[in-house]
Each structure stands twice: as C-alpha cells, then as structure tokens.
Amino acid sequence: MPRPRQSFSHRVLISQLALVVVTLALVTGAFAWIGARTVTEVTETKALATARTLAIDPDVRQAATEATAEHAETPDDEIVSALLDITDDLRDRSGISFAVITDDRGIRLTHPDRSKIGHRVSTSPAEALAGRESVSHESGTLGETVRAKVPIHSSADGETVVGEVSVGIYASILDADVRRELVLLGTVAVVALALAGIVSVMLGRRLRRATLGVGPEELAEMARDQGAVLRGLDDGVLGFDSEGRLTLSNSNAEELLGLPSAGDDRSASSIAVPEQITAMVDDAPAEGALRRRITIGERILLATVVRVQRDGVPVGGVVTLRDETQMLTMARQLESVTAMARALRTQRHEFANRLHTVLGLVDTGATDEAHTYLASLLGTGPITTPVENIELLSDVYLRAVLEAKGTTAAEAGVSLAVTPDSLTMGTVRDPESVTLILGNLIDNAVRAAVAARRPPEEGNRVEVQLLSSGPELHAVVTDTGDGIDGDVEERIFDEGFSTAAAASAQDYGVGLTTGTGTGDGHGLGIGLALSRRVAESEGGRVWLIDGHDPELGGASFGMRLPEALDETPPHGDTPAHGDMPVHGDSPAHGDMPPHSDSQQSEER
C-alpha cells in the first residue's frame, strides 16, 4: 500500500529545519575552531609576554650572569633565593603555572619543585640559549604545558646569552578556556536553532495559507494545466487576485478587449483592464455569477464574473468573455424573418379564402360575378395589410418587413403607417442589415406606443418615412409614446441601457415586456446599440432626431445607409403614387440633422 505523501507544509518545515541545522553546524564548527585557536593564541601570547618581562628584569639578568660565571655544580643559595622570590611573585600575579630560570648550561636556578633546582631542564633549551625565542606545547616534569622560552642576555655586555626563562601554562587551563568558549558558542547555536525552528513553523503556516496547502509539484502541475486550458478555450478568460489585480489572461481575452498581449516578457498585471470589467469584479456576489453585456469597441461581449474560494478563503475571481456581436445580429435578423413569415402566413390564409370564393363562383357558373370580384381585387391592389400607404413602397424587402411589423403592431393595438411623402427608388442591396435596423426601430417604437401614458381614445400610432437618394436609404421612425427626456438622451445607445418598462398589455411577439420581439427574456437594451453598430459598420448611422416629436409626441429616430440600394429599379417598377417630391425635400418631421457627437441617445 503506497505511503501517503507528506503535506507540503511538513515537507517545507523539514527542509527548512534541515537547512538550518546544517548551516548552524557549519557555522558552529567554524566558530569553535576559530575560538579554540584564539584561546590558544591568547595563552601562547600571555606565556611569551610573561617570559619576556622576566628575561629583561635587571635582577634576573644579574643573577643569571653570576650563575653562568660561577658554573658551580650547585647553584648559589643566595642567587636561587633571590630568583625564587621573583618567580613566585610573578606566578601569583600573572596566573602562569610556572616560571623556570636556567644558566647558560640549562641548569635550573628556579623551579616550583625545589628538588629540581640544580638539575638540567627536561626540555631542550637549545633555541633560547642560541638567542631565539620559541613557543611550544611540550610535556615536561610538570605535565602538558604551553611553554614560552626566551634568552637572558648578560648584564655586562647585553649581548651574551647567559641563560633562559621558560614560562609555562598548563594545558588543562587552556582546555578549560576552550571548553568555556565552546559552551558559550553551543548555547548560542541552540538558541539560534530554536528561533529558526519557530520562524520555520511560522513561515510554513504562512506559506500554507498563501498556497492553500498545495505543494510545489501540484503548483507546477496546476500551472501546466492552466496554460493548456487557457490556450484551448474559445472564450476569453481573465483571472484576478483577492485584491482585484489582473494575474492572468489568455490571448482570446486580450483580442476581445483590444488589449496588447502580455507576452513572455511582462506580467498580466501590467495590462490595463477596462473599467467595465473591474467594476463587475467588485460587484460580483460571493455566491453565484454576475453576467452583463458590455460594449468594447465594435464588439458586444457577454461578461460572466465568478468569485473563487478555496477552503472558505477568497482567492480572487474569474471573468469569462464571449463575443455575442454576431449572435445578436443573427438573432435580430431571425426575428425579422420570423415576423415576415408570420405576416406571409396571414396573407396566405386571406389569399386562400379569396381563391376559394373565386373557385365557388366559377363552379356555380357565376362567371360574371367571378369576373367582377376579381376586378375589384385588382382594383384594391395588394392583399389587405394593416400598414397604411404600404403601396408607396415598391421594394419587396421593405414591404415585407413593414407588413410583418404592421401585423404584430396591429395585434398590440398600434397602427403602423408609411408617411405619404415616402419614396424609394431601386431595390434593397443588403436585406439583412436594412431589415435588422428598420425592424429594431419599429419594434422600439411599437413598444413605446403601447407603454405610453395616453388616453385609449387617442390611439397608438407609429409612422415610418422612407426616402432614397441614389444608393442612400433614409428612414425616420416616430411613435406616439412618452418620448425620451433630455437627461437620458446621451445614454440611449449605450449597451444594456433601457428606459423600457414592462407593459401591462399582452406581448404580441414584439417584446413589450422583454424588449426582444421574441418574448425570451433577453436583449432589453441591445436593439439600438446593435442597430447603430450595424449601420456604422456599413458607413451609415442611426441617431435620435427628437426626444419628443412635435406632432406625434414620442421619440423620432433617423437611419441613413449610404450603399443600401441598387439605383436601377427592376423593369416595369414604378412608384405607385403620383407626383414624386423634389430630391432633397425634407422628411415629414423635419430635416434629419447632420451627424454630430451630441446626437447620442439611449434605447427606451
């Protein structure tokens, strides 16, 4: 059965203590050697200094000179007695073990053991008698000692060596001094080891808190896995620490946010994160996720923020970013197609009823009545549609989107009308963009009309004015809603901002309670921002003309697409109404103002 691995903190603690013990052992050994050497040198220096002091003493020099001159077999008692007084006094005062004085033959004139006086010294006096000082560790009649030997020069000429002074200190005294140094050094080492152990434990605990108990192998593995995961994700990922600083990011996130890549030579924290992201990180709840749509450049991003905890300790947050620009565009286009399909199904049903009527008349032989009925149908033009003046439009795509929106608007109690001065020449070149933008503006207008605080007898109405100028398509959509106040006009096109309130009426598929036209609960605050983005991508624009239209009372929005139309209409297509207005005539609700930065507004 495999042994369980030691925890990371235990391994770190053991490693730290082992390092401390080895370091202290080396340091203690080095200091012990230095201390022992220092004590030895101090002892040797003391012995040598004492011997020198004794060798230059005038009385000692005089006595040694006389003893050398006599060369008696037994030293003169008077000389010995005088020298013993000097050496005994010196031994008592200086703390040396002994001091031996000899003549030039090495015969002792003094000795702690009086019976040794008159005998030759037990260790060689050759160095000193040759006029050289020496320090050595020797064993003699008094045991193991540190000895300093210094020559005694004659008191007559000061040059002739007439004897030696040998001063010794017991090795036991030296060993005792070394032991004291080692005990002191050992005490310091033990205290240092104890402090190191305490610090190691504290550092281990702090490291365990910082790494949440994850070991270096696990950290390395997590780093490799993290890199693989970040590179493999289609979404953008940003990681923040507990203080809100960016700690990691993948290339997709940097691309979506339009940030320079962190690269290998600088950290992720040096990247400037947009304020919208940092605000979401601050606002994120401790449990669950915070999701918002944000606009970065030309992109609409769905940002999701989740706070991360480990063992109950908050360690930061993760932000995932998903580009929803294409998805939202396609969703709006699908809404327009769905609405048109619904309108076509309604018209198909009406058309089938009329054909059944004609077939019945023919079957009964009432050919005259059938002829009259068909003539009346041809006289009334297209199949009945709830959009007033729809016959003014010749392009099938514009008719289709308006008929589709007119059907849903009628179900919501709102009448949709094309203004009488509308005129478009040519055919729509890009139906998807035109139907998306125009459909969004009409949906917003219908929603505003339904939610308006108007007396029911006044009716709810949305008017659409369409004009062409060569390949350019201009549109103005105005409603009878409550309009847009000046304090929010600057924000009406901001992503996620909406002044729409849930309507008390039935949704009718135009998003009266959701803002999407599908009743799916998403997208409120997206339509105008998306419409403006699509228009600008094609060189056009969408803007707020008037927050409170003087005629209908609601808001009036303008659209301009510079390359929306093919100028040559299909063969045989002509406007269905009479005189066309002179090119450049103003729209029904006043000239559409030139583009300016002040014409920013917010979606209702």
TAVENTA-V549035 format. One line per field, one symbol per residue. ss: DSSP state (a for helix, b for strand, c for the rest). phi: phi as a letter, one per 30 degrees, with the letter a starting at -180 (. if undefined). burial: I if it has 9 or more other C-alpha atoms within 8 Angstrom, else O. Layout:
ss=???
phi=???
burial=???
//
This chain:
ss=cccccccaaaaaaaaaaaaaaaaaaaaaaaaaaaaaaaaaaaaaaaaaaaaaaaaccaaaaaaaaaaaaaccccccaaaaaaaaaaaaaaaaaacccbbbbbbcccbbcccccaaacccbcccccaaaaccccbbbbbbbccbbbbbbbbbbbcccccccbbbbbbbbbbaaaaaaaaaaaaaaaaaaaaaaaaaaaaaaaaaaaaaaaaaccccaaaaaaaaaaaaaaaaacccbbbbbcccccbbbbcaaaaaacccccccccccaaaccccaaaaaaaaacccccbbbbbbbbccbbbbbbbbbbbbccbbbbbbbbbbbcaaaaaaaaaaaaaaaaaaaaaaaaaaaaaaaaaaaaaaacccaaaaaaaaaaaaaaccccccbbcaaacccaaaaaaaaaaaaaaaaccbbbbbccccbcccbbccaaaaaaaaaaaaaaaaaaaacccccaaacbbbbbbbbbbccbbbbbbbbccccccaaaaaacccccccccccccccccccccccccccccccccccaaaaaaaaaaacccbbbbbbcccccccccbbbbbbcccbbcccccccccccccccccccccccccccccccccccccc
phi=.ddddddedddddddddddddddddddddddddddddddddddddddddddddddcdeddddddddddddhddbeddddddddddddddddddciddabccbcdciddcbaecedddjcdddcdcdddddjcdabacbcbdcjdbccccbdccdddcicddclbcccbbeddddddddddddddddddddddddddddddddddddddddchidddddddddddddddddddddddbbcbddciddcaacdddddddicdddiccbdddddddeedddddddddddcibcbbcbcbiccccccbcbdcbbhicdckabccbbdceddddddddddddddddddddddeddddddddddddddddidddddddddddddddideebdcdidddccddddddddddddddddddicccbcddcdabcjcddbddddddddddddedddddddddcbdeddicbbcbcbbcbiddccbbcbbcddibdddcddcdcddidacdcddddddiicidcbicibicibjdjceddddddddddcicabbddbdbddccjcdbccbbbdbdbddddeejdbddcdddddejedddcjeddddbdddcabdd
burial=OOOOOOOIIIIIIOOIIOOIIOOIOOOIOOIIOOIIOOIIOOIIOOIIOIIIOIIIOOOIIIIIIOIIOOOOOOIOOOIIOOIIOOIIOIIOOOOIIIIIIIIIOIIIIIIOOOOOIIOOIOOOIOIIIOIIIIIOOIOIOOOIIIIIIIIIIIIOOOOOIIIIIIIIIIIOOIOOIIOOIIOOIIOOIOOIIOOIIOOIIOOIIOIIOOOIIIIOOOIOOOOOOOOOOIOOOOIIIIIIIIOIOIIIIIIIIIIIIOIOOIOOOOIIIOIOOOOOIIOIIOOIIOOOIIOOIIIIOOIIIIIIIIIIIOOOOIIIIIIIIIIIIOOIIOOIIOIIOOIIIIIIOOIOOIIOOOOOOIOOIIOOOIOOOIOOIIOOOOOOOOOOIIIOIIOIIIIOIIIIIIIIIIIIIIOIOIIIIIIOIIIIIIIIOOOOIIIIIIIIIIIIIIIIIIIIOOOOOOOIIIIIIIIIOOIIIIIIIIIIIIIIOOOIIIIIIIIIIIOIOOIOOOIIIIIIIIIIIIIOOOIIIIIIIIIIIIIIOIOIIIIIIOIIIOOIIIIIIIIIIIIIIIIOIOOOOOIOOOOOOOOOOOIOOOOOOOOOOOIIIIII
//
